[in-house]
Amino acid sequence: MTETPKSLARRPEWPSSVSRPVATPLQPSVVYSSPDPTALDKQYAEGTGYTYAREGHPNATVLAQKIDMLEGIDMLEGVEGGIVNGSGMAAVSTVLFGLLKAGDHVIGADQLYGRTLRLMTQDLPRFGIETTLADPTDAASFEAAIQPNTRMMIVEVVSNPTIRIADMEGIAKIANERGILLMVDNTFTTPRGYRPFDHGADIVVHSVTKLLAGHADATLGYAVAKDPALNEAIYIANTTFGMTASPFDCWLAERGLQTFEIRYDRAEATATTLAEALAGVKGVKRVFHPSRNDHPDHNRALQILGNRPGNMLSIEIEGGRPAADAMTRAAPELPFAPTLGDVGTTLSHPASSSHRALTPEGRADLGISEGFFRVSVGLEDPDMLIAEFTKAIAESQKA
Ligand SMILES: *Cc1c(COP(=O)(O)O)cnc(C)c1O
């Protein structure tokens, strides 16, 4: 063979080394070259290795395996690992569009994440899938919504933004007895607070964007089904609908996960302290955190979450929109931003964001007034947070 001229377009051989990198390498390659068609054929047949990044790449694999471990999947017989998706909504969508068909019926909790609610009320019906919303704090309301064609139930353990606790045991029992798939969005609770597969769930999804990645710099999801055939259908939907995660985001999230447990424990402890402190502040009407005796589902929280009340709390302050405006303006250390699970504490105001599409009466039914704030507690010093909140609430009461 004659030597072909060198080209800058040709990729160099990767330098080999007996020693290995300690940090996870980032692999952005869109495509992988194979030695010959027979080798490629064999690779497809066996479903091993990588061919094209939309179908999977090493950074997604490494991240998915870590979340599998958190969810305890490596301890469950016959359960294969989950997949990582381009966002939490991609995770929800791949499950719904991968497993449902026209003519099916889905029951969803009436306080699901806003976009999931939109899927339930607007998008699934466009594809001929019927949906009903039910109250997750009352398993009987899920039971009453069952139809002969009910295929799936969708629940979040802790509701957004009112921090109500779903009757997971009651709902799982009904779903399991009737052969209805139970999908749990475990974003708020995380596997540190609740492991759905240990309590009758068939499918688990996450917005990895939030507490798991934890630094508000990567948008990702995760989905897994207990049944390998369903898992395969979810993977196929993910690949076909192009819900693939970016290698860089996966790399960031995998790095973030290394500190997930200590971040979660710290934020949760601070949330408990902050909830206690805020309950005594003038101008605060109510504080919602599962750790509190006056939480409407306190006993259920103890039963379902044990000692893991989580980092999410909500408060209601006196006064309407002017008080709410004054509060966010007076708290420069508490970014007013509609997300959760960041290293820093963030505030969100459902009446102007996630729940703005509802009428004031509709919001009132859920207990969401203009003075209602959701707080995602981060890693700051608890005393600093108490001081910042106390100052901002005092300012709000002058408005
Ligand atoms: C944020 C969130 C989602 C959607 O996740 P994205 O990564 O923003 O797409 C779904 N469910 C819950 C409970 C969430 O908080």
The ligand as a MOL file (V3000), in Angstrom:
LIG
                    3D

  0  0  0     0  0            999 V3000
M  V30 BEGIN CTAB
M  V30 COUNTS 15 15 0 0 0
M  V30 BEGIN ATOM
M  V30 1 C -38.3380 20.3940 36.5050 0
M  V30 2 C -39.2260 19.2220 36.6070 0
M  V30 3 C -39.5550 18.4530 35.4800 0
M  V30 4 C -39.0370 18.8010 34.1110 0
M  V30 5 O -37.6480 18.7400 34.0410 0
M  V30 6 P -36.7920 19.5820 32.9570 0
M  V30 7 O -35.4120 19.0590 33.1690 0
M  V30 8 O -36.9600 21.0210 33.2870 0
M  V30 9 O -37.3580 19.2530 31.6280 0
M  V30 10 C -40.3800 17.3600 35.6360 0
M  V30 11 N -40.8780 17.0300 36.8480 0
M  V30 12 C -40.5950 17.7450 37.9570 0
M  V30 13 C -41.1840 17.3370 39.2570 0
M  V30 14 C -39.7690 18.8640 37.8810 0
M  V30 15 O -39.4910 19.5800 38.9790 0
M  V30 END ATOM
M  V30 BEGIN BOND
M  V30 1 1 1 2
M  V30 2 1 2 3
M  V30 3 2 2 14
M  V30 4 1 3 4
M  V30 5 2 3 10
M  V30 6 1 4 5
M  V30 7 1 5 6
M  V30 8 2 6 7
M  V30 9 1 6 8
M  V30 10 1 6 9
M  V30 11 1 10 11
M  V30 12 2 11 12
M  V30 13 1 12 13
M  V30 14 1 12 14
M  V30 15 1 14 15
M  V30 END BOND
M  V30 END CTAB
M  END
